[in-house]
């Protein structure tokens, strides 16, 4: 969908539940927080829980940007459907991203769709079980990689109380936009992926509401969203 010049761009925030909701993150709360933030910056935002029927929302192409805010949860066919029941959802998601429409994967979104082999290729990386981890949550500094990508223009390094994902595995071809220092090594924490005709961003920050108390963190998120939507970065 392409919005008219008079219309506000529309964002659909997909909130994890069931097989895409983990016990360590309040996906509903952060999804509504994201939606309120987008609304205050000139966007029209809708939150939808992840059900197999959410495929219909995506296939309708009534939104300009998809935001995936889920994780890895309980696979229970009696609760939210079988793998086969979820296939139309994944086909709709693939149709969206492989048509070049934009998508942002937020925080645990890197772990949302483990039943979709294409998901790492879509977002340009993965959380590697048994390898990737995060130290205990604490105040931290995320470094913006200067000149890495147009969306980093004007951004300052990010002091924030958040989780620091460590030893993520970005794929070849992504552009890393932020890093964090752990054990003497700079670890990628956010990136842009345009390989294979997609237009996606992965941003590992944003565990809960405290993470959004950092204006620098909010600035990064808004730059990512505006770049994905083709808007001025400071819109």
C-alpha positions as CSV (number, residue, x, y, z in Angstrom):
1,X,0.0,0.0,0.0
2,X,1.2,3.5,-0.7
3,X,-0.4,6.3,1.3
4,X,-1.6,9.5,-0.4
5,X,0.3,12.6,0.4
6,X,-2.5,13.8,2.7
7,X,-2.7,10.5,4.6
8,X,-0.6,9.5,7.6
9,X,1.5,6.4,7.0
10,X,-0.1,3.3,8.6
11,X,1.9,0.9,10.8
12,X,0.7,-2.5,11.9
13,X,2.4,-3.7,15.1
14,X,2.2,-7.5,15.5
15,X,2.2,-8.4,19.2
16,X,3.5,-11.8,20.2
17,X,1.2,-14.4,21.8
18,X,1.1,-18.2,22.1
19,X,3.8,-19.7,20.0
20,X,5.3,-16.2,19.5
21,X,5.2,-15.0,23.1
22,X,7.9,-15.7,25.6
23,X,7.6,-15.5,29.4
24,X,10.3,-12.8,29.8
25,X,8.8,-10.0,27.7
26,X,5.4,-8.2,27.9
27,X,4.8,-8.1,24.2
28,X,1.3,-6.6,24.5
29,X,2.6,-3.7,26.6
30,X,5.6,-2.9,24.4
31,X,3.5,-3.2,21.3
32,X,1.0,-0.6,22.6
33,X,3.9,1.6,23.7
34,X,5.4,1.4,20.2
35,X,2.0,2.3,18.8
36,X,1.6,5.3,21.0
37,X,5.1,6.5,20.2
38,X,4.3,6.2,16.4
39,X,1.1,8.1,16.8
40,X,2.8,11.0,18.5
41,X,5.2,11.2,15.5
42,X,2.6,11.5,12.7
43,X,1.9,7.9,12.0
44,X,-1.3,5.9,12.3
45,X,-0.7,2.7,14.3
46,X,-2.7,-0.4,14.9
47,X,-1.8,-3.3,17.3
48,X,-2.8,-6.8,16.4
49,X,-2.1,-10.0,18.3
50,X,-0.5,-12.8,16.3
51,X,-3.1,-15.3,15.3
52,X,-3.2,-17.4,12.2
53,X,-6.0,-15.1,11.0
54,X,-3.7,-12.1,11.1
55,X,-2.7,-13.3,7.7
56,X,-5.8,-11.5,6.4
57,X,-4.7,-8.2,7.8
58,X,-1.3,-8.5,6.2
59,X,-2.7,-9.7,2.9
60,X,-5.1,-6.7,2.8
61,X,-2.1,-4.4,2.3
62,X,-3.8,-1.6,4.2
63,X,-0.6,-0.8,6.2
64,X,2.6,0.8,4.9
65,X,4.9,-0.8,7.5
66,X,4.9,-4.0,9.6
67,X,6.5,-4.2,13.0
68,X,7.1,-7.6,14.5
69,X,7.2,-7.6,18.3
70,X,7.1,-11.2,19.4
71,X,9.3,-14.0,20.6
72,X,9.5,-17.8,21.0
73,X,6.7,-19.3,23.0
74,X,4.5,-22.3,23.5
75,X,3.7,-24.4,20.4
76,X,0.3,-25.9,21.2
77,X,-1.9,-26.9,18.3
78,X,-5.0,-26.9,20.6
79,X,-4.3,-23.4,21.7
80,X,-3.4,-21.5,18.5
81,X,-3.2,-23.9,15.6
82,X,-0.8,-26.3,13.9
83,X,2.1,-25.5,11.7
84,X,-0.2,-26.0,8.7
85,X,-2.7,-23.5,10.1
86,X,0.1,-20.9,10.3
87,X,1.2,-21.4,6.6
88,X,-1.2,-18.7,5.2
89,X,0.2,-16.2,7.7
90,X,3.8,-16.9,6.6
91,X,2.9,-16.7,3.0
92,X,1.2,-13.3,3.5
93,X,4.3,-12.1,5.4
94,X,6.6,-13.3,2.6
95,X,4.4,-11.6,0.0
96,X,4.7,-8.4,2.0
97,X,8.5,-8.4,2.4
98,X,9.5,-9.9,-0.9
99,X,7.5,-7.3,-2.7
100,X,9.8,-4.7,-1.2
101,X,7.3,-3.5,1.5
102,X,9.1,-2.5,4.7
103,X,9.3,-4.4,7.9
104,X,10.9,-3.7,11.3
105,X,11.7,-6.6,13.7
106,X,11.8,-5.3,17.3
107,X,14.0,-6.8,20.1
108,X,12.9,-10.4,20.5
109,X,11.4,-10.3,17.0
110,X,14.6,-12.0,15.9
111,X,13.2,-15.1,17.6
112,X,9.6,-14.8,16.6
113,X,9.2,-17.1,13.7
114,X,11.4,-20.1,14.3
115,X,8.9,-22.2,12.2
116,X,9.7,-20.1,9.2
117,X,13.0,-21.0,7.6
118,X,13.0,-17.8,5.6
119,X,12.8,-15.5,8.7
120,X,16.6,-15.1,9.2
121,X,17.0,-14.2,5.6
122,X,14.2,-11.7,5.8
123,X,15.6,-9.8,8.8
124,X,19.2,-10.6,8.0
125,X,20.3,-12.5,11.0
126,X,19.5,-14.9,13.8
127,X,19.7,-15.6,17.5
128,X,21.9,-18.7,17.8
129,X,20.6,-21.0,20.5
130,X,23.4,-21.9,22.9
131,X,25.6,-19.1,21.7
132,X,23.7,-15.8,21.7
133,X,23.0,-14.4,25.1
134,X,22.7,-11.2,27.0
135,X,24.4,-10.1,30.3
136,X,22.3,-9.1,33.2
137,X,20.3,-6.1,32.3
138,X,21.9,-2.8,33.4
139,X,22.5,0.7,32.3
140,X,24.6,0.5,29.1
141,X,25.9,2.4,26.1
142,X,25.1,1.4,22.5
143,X,27.4,2.9,19.9
144,X,25.9,4.3,16.7
145,X,28.2,3.3,13.8
146,X,29.0,6.6,12.2
147,X,28.4,6.8,8.5
148,X,27.3,3.2,8.3
149,X,23.9,4.0,6.7
150,X,21.8,7.1,5.9
151,X,19.5,6.3,8.9
152,X,22.3,6.9,11.4
153,X,22.7,10.5,10.3
154,X,22.5,12.9,13.2
155,X,22.2,10.1,15.8
156,X,24.1,10.1,19.1
157,X,25.3,7.1,21.0
158,X,22.6,5.6,23.2
159,X,22.7,5.5,26.9
160,X,19.9,3.2,28.0
161,X,18.8,0.7,30.7
162,X,18.2,-2.3,28.5
163,X,19.3,-5.8,27.6
164,X,22.5,-6.1,25.5
165,X,22.2,-8.9,23.0
166,X,25.6,-10.5,22.5
167,X,26.9,-12.8,19.8
168,X,23.9,-12.4,17.5
169,X,24.6,-13.7,14.0
170,X,23.9,-11.1,11.3
171,X,24.1,-12.4,7.7
172,X,26.6,-11.3,5.1
173,X,25.4,-8.1,3.3
174,X,23.6,-6.4,6.2
175,X,24.7,-2.9,7.3
176,X,25.3,-2.8,11.1
177,X,24.0,0.5,12.6
178,X,24.6,0.0,16.3
179,X,26.9,-2.1,18.5
180,X,27.6,-2.7,22.2
181,X,30.9,-3.6,23.9
182,X,31.0,-6.9,25.8
183,X,34.1,-8.9,26.9
184,X,36.3,-6.4,24.9
185,X,34.5,-7.0,21.6
186,X,32.0,-4.8,19.7
187,X,28.8,-6.8,19.0
188,X,26.3,-5.9,16.4
189,X,22.9,-5.0,17.9
190,X,20.9,-3.4,15.1
191,X,21.2,-3.5,11.3
192,X,19.6,-2.9,7.9
193,X,18.9,-5.7,5.4
194,X,18.2,-5.0,1.8
195,X,19.5,-8.3,0.4
196,X,17.2,-10.3,-1.8
197,X,14.8,-7.5,-2.5
198,X,13.7,-6.9,1.1
199,X,13.7,-3.6,3.0
200,X,14.0,-4.6,6.6
201,X,15.5,-3.4,9.9
202,X,16.3,-5.4,13.0
203,X,16.7,-3.4,16.2
204,X,17.6,-5.4,19.4
205,X,16.9,-2.7,21.8
206,X,13.6,-2.3,23.7
207,X,13.1,-4.9,26.4
208,X,10.4,-2.9,28.2
209,X,9.1,0.7,28.9
210,X,12.3,1.7,30.7
211,X,14.3,1.3,27.5
212,X,12.2,4.0,25.9
213,X,13.0,6.5,28.6
214,X,16.2,7.2,26.7
215,X,15.6,9.9,24.1
216,X,18.6,8.6,22.1
217,X,17.0,5.2,21.9
218,X,13.7,6.7,20.7
219,X,15.6,8.7,18.1
220,X,17.1,5.6,16.7
221,X,13.7,3.9,16.4
222,X,12.2,6.9,14.7
223,X,15.0,7.1,12.2
224,X,14.6,3.4,11.4
225,X,10.9,3.8,10.9
226,X,11.2,7.0,8.8
227,X,13.9,5.5,6.6
228,X,11.7,2.3,6.1
229,X,8.8,4.5,5.1
230,X,10.8,6.8,2.9
231,X,10.1,9.9,5.1
232,X,12.6,12.5,6.2
233,X,14.5,11.1,9.1
234,X,13.5,14.0,11.4
235,X,9.8,13.8,10.5
